[in-house]
Amino acid sequence: MIGVQPAARQLGTRYVILVLTTDCNLRCAYCYHGEVAVRAPMMSRDVAEAAISLAIAGGKRFHVQLSGGEPTLVPEMIEWVGGLLHRSDGLATLGVQTNGTLVDPSVVRIFKRFGIQVGVSLDGPSDIQDAQRGGTASTLKGLELLRQYEVPFSVTSVVTCKSARHLGRLGLLLGGFPNVFGLGLDLLVTKGRAIGRTDMSPSDPQSLYTGVTELLGTLEAVNRMRRRPILLREWETWRQKRRGGAPSPFCHAEAGESVAVHPDGSLFPCGQTLGDPAFAAGTVEHPDPAGLRALAAFACGGDGYERAGPANACAGDCPSRLYYNRSGPECLARHLVRAFGDWERRSSPFPDLGNGSACEIRSGAENNYARV
């Protein structure tokens, strides 16, 4: 059993993001880390263990998400953390968010050995993926390997002005992988390399509405031919609220239950705030509980539910996105739910996109609401 730090009991951590390295083999056009040093640091075992100890001290089950940079650049750390949590008496689950380009049989064996939940970053078909992330051919090879080894995975897609209208094509692409079970849409956060770029900015409302509508139609058609449906995270969350689900924070970070750990051991409320001095929350040795709760001040609270009525129930929005995009024209999440409401009205009540819940979809370091 990993040691417990008594001073950390007040944190109540449920979601731990371990940024194993800020190094990456791709250069995403909107990378939230900005320009990373050539010799980026790798997280030490001591830092990783101390961070996990913070969560153990809270006495609740929690999830550990391995992120980067690109975490598969350091597969030995993935394996080491897997072994560490294997000895934690089932207190934690483990996931990894990868661009998929370095997935090979040895990495897949690590995933399978420790039951690691796999999330892959894929923004669209080849032309979109190459424009936003690069390395499409290698990513698709990685997905094919996951298919061959029957490793379930989910996908996180960053939605930008370039990709929004192509979400239907993304759904069609994913339909070819029987082992994909979830898709999450991360609306672009204006941070890092995305600052000041007109070619890599948040989507306009109409393009988002059109793209999401096409995605819903594609998934409905694709799922009719699948044994396991592809669940759209945002649709499932909205549907739960539409059916009168109990109000809850948008994510663990909004609830103050999340911690993102930089390779050097410094702490932040979530992966999107990593490295921002405005959200510094101490270190693994000396955490700052108030700093880890800082994002609650920027939460929208989903108040659109009361104002718009159940048909357009707003499921809230990412508080860090609301903070970094605060100079933008409007909250795009409302146009997301407008597409959902209109789709439902045109279809039978709650069309069968797949019977599941947002709780089942664990897709990425930024997906703090992968509940455990």
C-alpha positions as MATLAB code, in Angstrom:
seq = 'MIGVQPAARQLGTRYVILVLTTDCNLRCAYCYHGEVAVRAPMMSRDVAEAAISLAIAGGKRFHVQLSGGEPTLVPEMIEWVGGLLHRSDGLATLGVQTNGTLVDPSVVRIFKRFGIQVGVSLDGPSDIQDAQRGGTASTLKGLELLRQYEVPFSVTSVVTCKSARHLGRLGLLLGGFPNVFGLGLDLLVTKGRAIGRTDMSPSDPQSLYTGVTELLGTLEAVNRMRRRPILLREWETWRQKRRGGAPSPFCHAEAGESVAVHPDGSLFPCGQTLGDPAFAAGTVEHPDPAGLRALAAFACGGDGYERAGPANACAGDCPSRLYYNRSGPECLARHLVRAFGDWERRSSPFPDLGNGSACEIRSGAENNYARV';
ca = [
       0.000    0.000    0.000;
       1.229    3.465   -0.884;
       1.836    5.782    2.038;
      -0.828    8.315    3.050;
      -0.179   11.993    3.744;
      -2.452   13.068    6.645;
      -2.327   16.764    5.633;
      -3.910   15.891    2.274;
      -7.100   14.346    3.670;
      -9.060   17.555    3.122;
      -8.528   17.439   -0.655;
     -11.054   14.701   -1.415;
      -9.386   14.064   -4.780;
     -11.320   11.879   -7.227;
      -9.392   12.534  -10.450;
      -5.600   12.673  -10.790;
      -3.946   13.714  -14.054;
      -0.294   12.665  -14.179;
       1.472   14.565  -16.957;
       4.276   12.052  -17.420;
       6.120   14.356  -19.804;
       5.415   17.604  -21.618;
       7.412   16.264  -24.571;
       5.452   15.187  -27.639;
       6.199   13.672  -31.042;
       3.496   15.805  -32.705;
       3.011   19.552  -32.849;
      -0.699   20.236  -32.576;
      -1.691   23.576  -34.036;
      -3.590   24.480  -30.855;
      -1.389   22.766  -28.237;
      -2.450   24.115  -24.845;
       1.094   23.759  -23.516;
       2.357   26.283  -26.068;
       5.979   25.976  -27.128;
       7.545   23.149  -25.127;
      11.252   23.021  -24.289;
      13.342   20.753  -26.503;
      14.476   18.726  -23.513;
      11.152   18.445  -21.697;
      11.281   16.858  -18.226;
       9.865   13.442  -17.426;
       7.937   12.828  -14.228;
       9.929   10.933  -11.615;
       8.572    7.937   -9.749;
       8.751    9.928   -6.520;
       6.487   12.662   -7.905;
       4.014   10.128   -9.308;
       3.834    8.222   -6.043;
       3.438   11.403   -3.985;
       0.586   12.533   -6.244;
      -1.218    9.214   -5.926;
      -0.743    9.412   -2.166;
      -2.661   12.701   -2.166;
      -5.677   10.933   -3.632;
      -5.358    7.925   -1.354;
      -5.369   10.273    1.641;
      -8.904   11.360    0.743;
     -10.211    7.852    1.349;
     -12.399    7.784   -1.787;
     -12.104    5.780   -4.960;
     -10.371    7.791   -7.664;
      -9.214    7.703  -11.254;
      -5.660    8.296  -12.484;
      -5.270    9.627  -16.025;
      -1.856    9.441  -17.685;
      -1.306   12.351  -20.025;
       1.295   14.546  -21.652;
       2.720   15.730  -23.982;
       2.567   12.178  -25.233;
       2.660    9.598  -22.425;
       3.650    6.679  -24.664;
       7.044    8.364  -25.093;
       7.732    6.978  -21.605;
       6.094    3.515  -21.617;
       8.218    2.468  -18.661;
       6.387    5.051  -16.527;
       2.997    3.826  -17.734;
       4.007    0.325  -16.691;
       5.382    1.517  -13.348;
       2.224    3.455  -12.448;
       0.138    0.461  -13.525;
       2.090   -1.761  -11.159;
       1.808    0.780   -8.342;
      -1.975    1.040   -8.627;
      -2.254   -2.726   -8.967;
      -1.098   -2.834   -5.344;
      -3.591   -0.187   -4.158;
      -6.342   -2.657   -3.204;
      -8.675   -1.589   -6.017;
      -8.928    1.990   -4.776;
      -8.176    3.477   -8.206;
      -8.818    3.013  -11.895;
      -6.220    3.922  -14.516;
      -6.492    5.488  -17.962;
      -4.216    6.950  -20.600;
      -4.782    9.638  -23.218;
      -2.580    9.138  -26.273;
      -2.285   10.407  -29.831;
      -1.960    6.748  -30.829;
       1.078    7.219  -33.055;
       3.465    5.219  -30.857;
       1.109    2.400  -29.934;
       2.869   -0.882  -30.660;
       2.442   -4.465  -29.381;
       4.590   -3.815  -26.311;
       2.499   -0.781  -25.333;
      -0.724   -2.688  -25.964;
       0.476   -5.460  -23.666;
       0.950   -2.886  -20.896;
      -2.582   -1.592  -21.481;
      -4.031   -5.093  -21.274;
      -1.930   -6.245  -18.336;
      -3.112   -3.449  -16.056;
      -6.605   -2.947  -17.491;
      -5.774    0.605  -18.581;
      -8.662    2.541  -20.102;
      -7.469    3.909  -23.428;
      -8.429    7.280  -24.852;
      -7.172    8.395  -28.269;
      -7.027   11.958  -29.554;
      -8.549   12.124  -33.040;
      -9.997   15.338  -34.421;
     -11.459   14.085  -37.678;
     -10.719   12.266  -40.946;
      -7.223   12.468  -42.438;
      -7.388   15.999  -43.851;
      -8.651   17.467  -40.576;
      -6.347   15.396  -38.373;
      -3.307   16.347  -40.426;
      -4.213   20.043  -40.301;
      -4.784   20.106  -36.552;
      -2.504   17.424  -35.133;
      -0.508   15.608  -37.806;
       0.623   11.985  -37.812;
      -2.701   10.659  -39.099;
      -1.286    7.533  -40.751;
       0.511    6.527  -37.545;
      -2.574    7.230  -35.427;
      -4.735    5.033  -37.649;
      -2.113    2.272  -37.452;
      -2.343    2.535  -33.678;
      -6.136    2.268  -33.798;
      -5.869   -0.767  -36.044;
      -3.524   -2.401  -33.543;
      -6.022   -1.746  -30.746;
      -8.653   -3.384  -32.933;
      -6.485   -6.429  -33.573;
      -5.795   -6.871  -29.857;
      -9.448   -6.170  -28.981;
      -8.603   -3.250  -26.706;
     -11.634   -0.992  -26.130;
     -10.974    2.700  -26.584;
     -12.750    6.045  -26.625;
     -11.942    9.129  -28.652;
     -11.561   12.773  -27.699;
     -11.966   15.289  -30.527;
     -11.023   18.952  -30.227;
     -13.639   20.979  -32.124;
     -12.350   24.061  -33.939;
     -13.437   26.368  -36.749;
     -11.712   23.918  -39.099;
     -13.183   20.663  -37.811;
     -16.728   21.503  -36.660;
     -18.488   20.898  -39.982;
     -16.725   17.546  -40.418;
     -17.955   15.820  -37.257;
     -20.236   13.567  -39.290;
     -17.221   12.283  -41.211;
     -15.477   11.580  -37.912;
     -18.432    9.461  -36.787;
     -18.287    7.516  -40.041;
     -14.560    6.883  -39.589;
     -15.035    5.604  -36.042;
     -17.804    3.286  -37.210;
     -15.138    1.090  -38.792;
     -13.656    0.191  -35.394;
     -15.844   -2.276  -33.473;
     -13.885   -1.667  -30.268;
     -14.504    2.102  -30.028;
     -17.234    2.802  -27.491;
     -17.241    6.542  -26.851;
     -16.657    9.950  -28.370;
     -16.194   13.198  -26.477;
     -16.190   16.663  -28.016;
     -13.789   19.178  -26.498;
     -14.611   22.662  -27.764;
     -11.353   24.491  -28.386;
      -9.778   26.360  -25.481;
      -7.960   29.546  -26.542;
      -4.677   28.836  -24.801;
      -1.117   28.044  -25.835;
      -0.611   27.899  -29.601;
      -4.272   28.697  -30.249;
      -3.925   32.260  -28.973;
      -4.196   34.806  -31.773;
      -4.693   32.264  -34.577;
      -7.554   32.899  -36.976;
      -7.067   29.538  -38.698;
      -7.326   27.618  -35.405;
     -10.026   29.367  -33.421;
     -13.273   28.237  -31.760;
     -16.047   27.224  -34.129;
     -18.760   29.671  -35.073;
     -22.202   28.707  -33.692;
     -23.742   27.675  -37.028;
     -20.850   25.401  -38.018;
     -20.988   23.721  -34.609;
     -24.752   23.271  -34.868;
     -24.477   21.806  -38.381;
     -21.576   19.509  -37.516;
     -23.180   18.161  -34.346;
     -26.470   17.557  -36.152;
     -24.673   15.568  -38.854;
     -22.757   13.644  -36.193;
     -25.978   12.664  -34.415;
     -27.432   11.376  -37.663;
     -24.262    9.467  -38.515;
     -24.034    7.813  -35.105;
     -27.691    6.828  -35.199;
     -27.152    5.092  -38.554;
     -23.794    3.553  -37.613;
     -25.021    2.233  -34.264;
     -27.845    0.320  -35.916;
     -25.169   -1.880  -37.486;
     -22.971   -2.299  -34.394;
     -23.077   -4.739  -31.517;
     -21.622   -2.068  -29.223;
     -22.799    1.498  -29.839;
     -20.570    4.545  -29.970;
     -21.805    6.810  -27.187;
     -21.522   10.558  -27.637;
     -20.501   11.883  -24.226;
     -22.215   15.268  -24.517;
     -25.454   13.748  -25.817;
     -25.584   11.266  -22.928;
     -24.931   14.029  -20.380;
     -27.636   16.233  -21.894;
     -30.066   13.338  -22.081;
     -29.601   12.588  -18.386;
     -30.381   16.211  -17.495;
     -33.280   16.242  -19.956;
     -34.751   13.306  -18.070;
     -34.485   15.120  -14.776;
     -31.095   13.912  -13.587;
     -29.816   15.404  -10.361;
     -27.755   18.595  -10.823;
     -24.032   18.037  -10.565;
     -20.804   19.925  -11.313;
     -19.684   19.859  -14.925;
     -16.432   18.120  -13.988;
     -14.289   17.030  -11.066;
     -12.235   20.220  -11.387;
     -15.310   22.395  -10.897;
     -16.072   20.385   -7.759;
     -12.502   20.822   -6.502;
     -11.925   17.069   -6.744;
      -9.317   17.104   -9.506;
      -5.569   17.637   -9.535;
      -3.235   17.871  -12.538;
       0.398   17.141  -11.737;
       3.211   18.677  -13.771;
       6.356   16.532  -14.229;
       8.126   18.793  -11.721;
       5.505   18.073   -9.046;
       3.614   21.368   -9.199;
      -0.181   21.139   -9.004;
      -3.046   22.694  -10.969;
      -6.830   22.167  -10.935;
      -7.012   20.453  -14.348;
      -5.001   19.609  -17.440;
      -6.035   22.759  -19.296;
      -4.748   25.009  -16.520;
      -1.428   23.140  -16.276;
       1.509   25.539  -16.213;
      -0.612   28.669  -15.751;
       0.701   30.614  -12.725;
      -2.793   32.018  -12.180;
      -3.939   28.518  -11.227;
      -0.851   27.259   -9.376;
      -1.994   25.140   -6.435;
       1.162   24.152   -4.590;
       3.168   20.978   -4.998;
       2.754   17.312   -4.252;
       4.587   17.915   -0.981;
       2.607   21.061   -0.097;
      -0.756   21.145   -1.898;
      -2.956   24.241   -1.796;
      -6.583   23.082   -1.392;
      -7.959   26.563   -2.140;
      -5.971   26.699   -5.381;
      -7.363   23.349   -6.478;
     -10.893   24.720   -5.988;
     -10.209   27.912   -7.954;
     -12.125   26.881  -11.089;
     -15.425   26.832   -9.213;
     -15.431   30.636   -9.479;
     -15.707   30.365  -13.278;
     -18.415   27.707  -13.464;
     -21.582   28.576  -15.356;
     -23.635   26.198  -13.240;
     -25.748   25.108  -16.175;
     -28.202   27.927  -15.412;
     -29.469   27.706  -18.982;
     -31.581   24.743  -17.856;
     -33.914   26.947  -15.870;
     -34.050   29.757  -18.440;
     -34.377   27.712  -21.627;
     -36.640   24.944  -20.358;
     -36.082   21.159  -20.407;
     -35.961   20.844  -24.196;
     -32.830   22.996  -24.357;
     -31.385   22.003  -20.989;
     -27.810   23.234  -20.721;
     -25.486   20.666  -19.200;
     -23.045   23.388  -18.186;
     -19.641   24.086  -19.656;
     -16.001   23.499  -18.852;
     -14.972   26.181  -16.310;
     -11.427   26.434  -17.649;
     -12.793   26.942  -21.173;
     -15.108   29.650  -19.877;
     -12.088   31.310  -18.285;
      -9.714   31.150  -21.253;
     -12.393   31.913  -23.847;
     -13.962   34.723  -21.814;
     -13.106   37.326  -24.460;
     -14.965   35.334  -27.113;
     -18.411   36.249  -28.403;
     -20.541   33.662  -26.569;
     -20.773   30.270  -24.879;
     -20.786   27.633  -27.610;
     -22.127   24.961  -25.261;
     -25.578   26.507  -25.642;
     -25.481   25.900  -29.389;
     -24.418   22.330  -28.730;
     -27.541   21.696  -26.659;
     -29.656   23.615  -29.183;
     -28.593   21.013  -31.748;
     -29.526   18.255  -29.309;
     -32.946   19.750  -28.624;
     -33.750   20.232  -32.300;
     -32.542   16.725  -33.122;
     -34.790   15.242  -30.455;
     -37.815   17.165  -31.699;
     -37.246   15.925  -35.249;
     -36.759   12.341  -34.112;
     -38.596    9.970  -31.852;
     -38.119   10.765  -28.148;
     -34.555    9.931  -27.157;
     -33.452    8.283  -30.435;
     -31.331    5.192  -30.045;
     -27.831    6.568  -30.477;
     -26.837    3.883  -28.005;
     -28.015    3.046  -24.534;
     -25.404    4.159  -22.065;
     -24.388    6.995  -19.847;
     -21.729    9.643  -19.698;
     -20.353    7.766  -16.703;
     -19.171    5.013  -19.062;
     -17.207    7.293  -21.357;
     -13.676    7.961  -20.181;
     -12.027    9.912  -22.931;
      -9.062   11.977  -22.103;
      -7.039   13.996  -19.718;
      -9.361   16.943  -20.178;
     -12.430   14.744  -19.482;
     -12.567   15.353  -15.762;
     -16.122   14.127  -15.611;
     -15.184   10.525  -16.256;
     -16.852    9.521  -13.019;
     -15.566    6.724  -10.798;
];
